[in-house]
Amino acid sequence: MEDPVPRHALLEQGGKILAVGSLEELTVLAGDCRQVDLQGHCLLPGFIDPHSHFTTLGTALTSCDLTGSASPGEIVDRLRRFLQQHPPADGGWVVGFGYDNNLLPGAAHPTRQLLDQVSYTVPVLISHASGHMGAANSAALAAMGLTAATPDPEGGLYGRTADGQLSGYMEERAFTAAGAAVPPPAADLLVGSLLRGQEIYLQNGITTAQDGMTGQKELALLRLLAERQQLKLDVVGYVDLANFPDLLAQTPAYSGGYRHHLRLGGYKIFLDGSPQGRTAWLSAPYLGGDGHYCGYPIHTDEQVRRLVQKSLDDGRQLLCHCNGDAASQQYIEAFQAVLGQKSCPTRPVMIHAQTVRDDQLAQMAPLGMIASFFTAHTYYWGDVHLKNLGPARAGHITPAVSAIENGVVYTFHQDTPVLPPDMIDTLWCAVNRTTRAGVVLGPDQKLSTYQALEGITKNAAYQYFEERQKGTLAPGKLADMVILSQDPLQLPGDELRRLQVLATCKEGRWVYQKH
């Protein structure tokens, strides 16, 4: 696709774009109006986040930051400092977020014995950066009533030592249940953190964000911000269909258009886990194991079909977490079972689609299924994927070029708080596909800068059914805009990380300006 012809002026009034064109013609059209000189900087459509967890970022900001921890000792030290600085009230827990076992010696997860060094009496629970697994200390295990006799839940497991005792490690549904047991932070603290999180999105040029797994607690917080008119950007929530099937119907005020910048866009389900955590469900085994382990599903085929049918009966869009290609196939076949080869009017989305195959993209196209890729995996976990999947499969993760060739609409996300909502970093990753170690993963899947930009603007607006209001700078659309330090189309691909977000505009109002 050819890059568009650059325009030099835009006319905005009342939060909408009236015209775009040359400065001369718009000056005549505008008459007496306020002019803003960009001084050589670049104006683009506001970035649209196709998948993240807006409320979870707020919760993470109240937790101990474990991002980048390079040793078990560093994890303990950070948690100890956090405990000293933020002693919990009676019955309170210490929660940490963001460790990555792949950065630890032997890629080993923390254990209860390690976390007992933080406290023997205060429950401690820490989450992996993916949010799919974590570890608890002995006090937390006791508070949750977990013992060696506790069976693994369907779609999850508890780590165990050689003598059958709980190691403290938990993954997937076992870890999800643990997180639900943690007492929530005080309401005023959590609201303040959500507002801080909103500023992070705005600083990254994002004018529409997602809450990608909305339950009752998350919706209550979002409604509070909306009714207080504290949301500066649009937030689209997707209801946890497996656990709260009636929540969307019970909230009609937010189930249509936006109300104070909040709306519910549909449903969300999970079908598997994390490839870097080796819990994504694959059709062929992971390397470095017993030669048979492929990860595992969260739901049965029949359960998935029922969830898909529910979304279609309600006429609601369904977003589905699929990292492994076996999970992708389960999702595709559920829609095929219900629709045959007909296109789905609700534009279902395959979230992450890390290992989706070309033959699967060919099946997605007639269904109208969108692939929302977590393309930053190429850099942050690309070397881990080479180790776990081998060069052929690792070189084909997030295959955006194959999506284009098969007629599948693609978008790009960061799954915040797994990674910060840094769209500039995502652009760089989609264009370069380079790992931390400098290996290029699948050079045939590199996009042009313009194609990468479409994944966070035009295509993302289409994913939300908002292509008539957002995604491009065109007359009649909302004046959602971002100013970048340079024109990304004029930079070499390997220099895209030099770009800075200078300002963010939501419906004609400047909601962020870099000082």
N, C-alpha and C positions, 0 to 999 in steps of 0.2 A: 504494500500500500504506500502511495506517495504521501510525503508530508504536506500539510496544508500550506497555502500561501499565507505568510504572516500578515496580520493586520496591525495597524499602528494606533488605533483609538477605539474606545468603547464608551458608549453613553448609557448611563444608569439613572433610573428614577424609581423611587418607591420600592426599592429592593429587587427590581427586575431590570434586565438588560433591554434597552430600547433599540440600540443599533450598534453595529461594529463596522469599521471601515477605515478610510484614510482620515488623518487629522483634519485636513481641509474640509472635507464634506461633512464630517460630524460637527465641526465648529459652526458651520452654517446652519446645520439642523438644530443644534443645541441652543443657539442664541446666547443669552446671558446666563451662564451656569458656572459652577465651581470647577476648575480644571486641576487635575493632579498629574504632575510630571513624574513619570517613573524613572527618569534619569538613567535610561539605558537598561534598567532591570526588566524582567520578563513577567508578564501577566498570563496566568493559566487558569483553567477551571479549578475550583476548589477540589482537593483530593477527597475521594470517597472510599471509606474503609469497608471492604466487602465482608470482612469477618474479624471480630475481636470480642472481647468480654469487658465492656465498659465498666460494669459494676465490680467485676473481679479485680480490675486494676485498682479501683478505690480500696478494696479490701487488702490487696497486696501492699499498698502504700502505708497501711497500718501495721505491717508485719516486719520482721527482721529480714533485711535484704541479704540473700546468700549468693547473689549473682556473681559468677566468676570465681567462686571459692575453689582453690587449687589443692587443698588438703583437708583431711578430717579435722586436723587441729585448727585450721582457719574457721571451719564451720562452728566448732565449739567456741572459739574466741568471740566470734561475732554474736552468737546467741547469748553468751555470758554478758557481754557489754549491753546487749539489748535488754536483758533481764534486769540489769542494774539500773539502766536509764528509764525503763518502763516497767516497774514492778507491777504485776497483775493484782487485781483485787481478789478477795477470797473466791476460790472457785474458778479463777481465770487461768488461761493458758498462755504459753509463749508459742507463737507461730512464726515460722520462717518460710520464705518463698524464694525459689530461683536457683537452687543448687543443680548442678549437672554432673551426674556420676561419670560421664565421659571425660571430665576434667580431673577426676580423682584417681589416685594410684590404683591400677588394676581395673578401672571403671567400676569399682565396687560402690554400692549404695551404703549410706550410713546405717548404723544399727542402733538398737535400743541401748546397748552398752556404751556406745559413743555418746548418745544424747543424755544418758544418765550422768555424764560428766558435767552437763549444764545444770541439772537439778534432779534430785531423787524425789522431790515432793511436788514440784510444779509440773503439770503436764506439758510436754513439749511435742509439737507436731511440725514437721517440715515438709515442704512440697518441692518436688522436682520441677524444673523450669517448664516442662511440658504440661504440668498439672495432672498427669495421669498416674503418678506414683509418688511415694514419699515414705517417711519413716517416723516412728513415734518412740518416746522413751517409756520406761516401765510404768511411770505414773499415768501417762496417757493411755496405755494399754489397759491398765487397771480401771481407769475412769470410764472406759468404753466397755468394760466387762469382757474383754478378749482374753482367752487363755489358750493353752496348747490344744484343748479339746474343741475350740471353735472351728467349724468347717469353713473351707473356702466358699465364698459366694459364687453363684453362676456368673461368669464373665469377669472374674477377679481372683486374686489369691493373696494369702499371707505368707511372707517369707518365714522359713523355719530352719533351725539349726539341725545339726546331725542327730541330736537326741530328740528332735520333734518339738522343741520349744519355739515360741515365736521370736523371730529375730528383730522384730520392730519394723521391717520393711513391708509395704503393702502396695498393691497395684490395681489399677482400674476400679472395679466396683467395690473392692475392699477398701481402697483409699478414699473413694467418694463417700462411703459411709462414715469413714473416720472424720472427713472434713465437716460433714453435717453435724457431728457431735460437738464441735468446737463452739463455745459460747460466742456470739457475735460481739464485735466491739461496740462501745457505747454509741448511741445513735448520732450524737453531735460530732463525735470523732469520725464516724464513717461518712457522714454528709460532707464534712470538711475535706476528707480524703477524695471523695468523688469529685468535688469541685477542683481539687488539685489535679486529679486525673484528667478532667476536662481541659484544663490549661495545657497539659502535655499534648493532647490531640491537636489543639489549636496551634501550638507552637510548631507542629509538624505539617501545618497547612491543611488539616482535615476539617471539612465542613459537615460531613455526615459520618457518624460512627455507628457501630453495632454493639448490642448486648446479645451475645451469641448463645446464651443458655439461661433464659429468664424463668425463674421460679417465683413463688409468692414473695419471698423476702426481697429479691432483686426488683420485682415490679413495684413493691411498696416504696422502695428507695427512689426509683425512677419517677414514680408518680409524685412523690414529695418534691423533688427538684422541679418537675414540670409545673405543678400547681403553684409553687413559689416563684415561678418564672425565672429560674436560675440556670436553665439550659441555654447556652449560647449557640450550640450547634444542634443539628438534628440527630436524634438517637432512634434507631430502629431495633426493637426487641424481638427475639424469636423464642417462643415459649417452649419449655422443656416438655415435649409431648408425652414421653413415657411416664413422667411423674405428675404432671399437671395438665391432663387432657382437656379440662374444662375451663382453664384459666383465661384463655383468649375470649371465649364466649361470655365469660362473666365480666369482661372489661370492655363493653362496647364503645365507651368514649374514646378509647385508644386503638380500636380495632379497624378503623377506617383510615381517614387522613390523619395528619399530625395535629396534636393538641399541645400547644406550648412546646413545640419541637420534639414531641415524643409520639411514636406510634408503634403498634405491634404488627410486624410484617408477616408472621406465620409461625411455623413450628421448627424445632431442632431436635435431632436424635443423634446418638453415637452408635457406630457399628464396630469400632475397634479402638486400638490404642495408638502408641507412638513408635515410629520406626527406630528412632535413636535409643528408645528404651526397650526395643525388641518385643513390644506387645502389639504392634500393628499386625493385622491378619493377612498373611501372604499366601499365594498359591504354590510357592516353592520355598524350601527351608532357608532359614538364616544360615549364614556361614559361621564357623567357629563354635558350633554346638554339637548336638548328637547326630546331626545330619537329617533329622526328621522334624525339628521344631519350626513351626510356621507362625507362631503367635496364635491368637484365638479370637473368636467372635464374641460380641456382647449379647446379641439376640439371635434367636433361631430364625430360619427363613420365614416361617409362618408368622412370627411376631413382627418381623419387618413388613411383611405384606399387609398386616392389619394396620400398622402405623401409617404406611403409605396410603391405604384405602381411607383412613380417617382424614388425612390431609386433603385428599381429593374430594371426599364427601363434603368437607367444610369449605372447599374452594380456596384453600390456603397454601401458600408456598411452603415447601419443606426443604430445610437445609440439613445435610447429613454428613457427619464426620466419617470420612473413609481415608485412612492412610495407606493400608495395604490393598493390593489388587484383588485379593479374595473378598474383602469388604466391599470394594467397588463393584465387583460382580454381583454380590448379594443385593446391593442397592439397585443396580440396573435391572436385574431380573425381577425384583419386586415390582417395579414400574411396568416392565414388559408383561408380567402376569396380569396386571390390572388393566393396562391400556393396549396391549398388543404392540404394534409399531406406530400407534398414533402419537402425534406431538402433544405434550402435556401443556395445557394453558397456564399452569401455575409456575412454570419455569423452575423446576426443582434444581437444587444446587448440590454438587458434590464438593464438600469442604475438604481442603488439603490436596486430595487426589495425588498423593506423592508418587505412588508407583503405578498409576493407571497406565494400561497398555494401549497401544495404537488400535488393536482390535476392539478394545472397550470404548475408546473415543468414537469409533465408527458406530457403535451401538448407542452411544449417548446422543449423537447428532439428531436422529429422527425423533427422539423423545423430547428434544428441546432442552436437554439437561446441560446446565452450566458447570464448568470446572473452575473453582476458585482455588488457585494454587498458592501454597506457602513457599514461594520461590526463594526466600532467604535461607531455606534449608541448604541450598547449594553451598553457601559460604559457612554458615554456623555449624552444620552437622554433615557437610559433604564428605569429610574424611572419615567420619564414623560410618556413613552409608557405604563407602568403599569397603570398609572392613566387614560390615554386616551383610552386604548384598553383593559385593563383587563389582568389577568395573562396568559390566554390561547393564545391570539393573540400576546401579548408582548413576551411571551416565544418562539415564533416561528419567530421573526423577523430575517432577514438575515440567512435563513435556509440552510447553506452550506452543512451540512451532507445530508439533503434531496435532494439537488442538485446532490450530488455524487450518491446517491441511484437511482436517476431517470436518470442518464446518461447525466446531464447538466454540461457543463464546467462552472467553477466559477472563478471570479477574485475578488480582494479587492482594494478599493480605499478610499481616504480621502475627495474627493470633494473640495480640496483646492480652495479658501481660507476659506471654511466653517471650516475646521480644517487644521492645518499645515500638510505638506506632510511627516508625520512621520511614516514610514513603520514599525519601531520597535514597536511603540504603536499599530499599526494595528495587528501585529502578536500576541501581548499580548491579545488584545480584541478577536481575532478569537479563541484563545486557551482557554481563561478563561470565556468569556461572563459574566463578572461581572459588575454590575452597580456601580455608585458612592456610593450608600448606602450599597453596599456589597451583593446585591441580585444576585444570578446566574440565568440568563435568559435562559431557555431551555437547561439544561445540556446535553440533547441528541443531541444538535447541536454543541457541542464543537468539534473542530478539533485537530488533532495532530499537533505538531510544523512543521513537514515535510509537511503535507497537507496545512497548512497555508502559508508556504513558496512558495509552488507551485502557490498559488493565486497571488503572486506578482513577479513571475519569469516565469516559464514554461507556465502556463496557460495564463498569461498576454501577453506573446509573441505570443501565438496562437490567442488571441483576435485581435491582430494587423496584422495577417497574416505574422508574422515575426519569426515563430518558427524555420526556417532554419538558421536564423542569430543570434537569441538572446534567452535568457531564461534559458539556461543550459551552463555549461562549457564543451564544446565538440569541437573536432577538426573541423576546418572550420568555426566556428562561430566567431562573433566579440568579441574582448577582452574587453567586457563591464563587469566590475567586481566591487565588493565592499569588503572591508576588515572590519570585525567586531571584536570587542574586545575579544569575545569568540565564540565558536561553539554553536549556538542556540539549536542544537539537543542534546547537553550534559547538558543543563540547565533544571531545573524543569519549567513547564509552567508558574507558578506564578512569576518566576524570570526573565522572558524575557525582562522586561523593564530595566534591568540592562545593556543590550547590548548597546554598543556605536559604531557608524560608525567612523572608524579611517581613511579611505581613500576611494576615488571613482575613478575608472579608466574608461575612455571612449575610446574605440578603441586603447588601449595600452598607452594612455596618462593619467597621473595622474592629474585629474582636481580638486580634493579636497584632502587635507591632514590635519588632525586634529593636531593642535599645542599643 
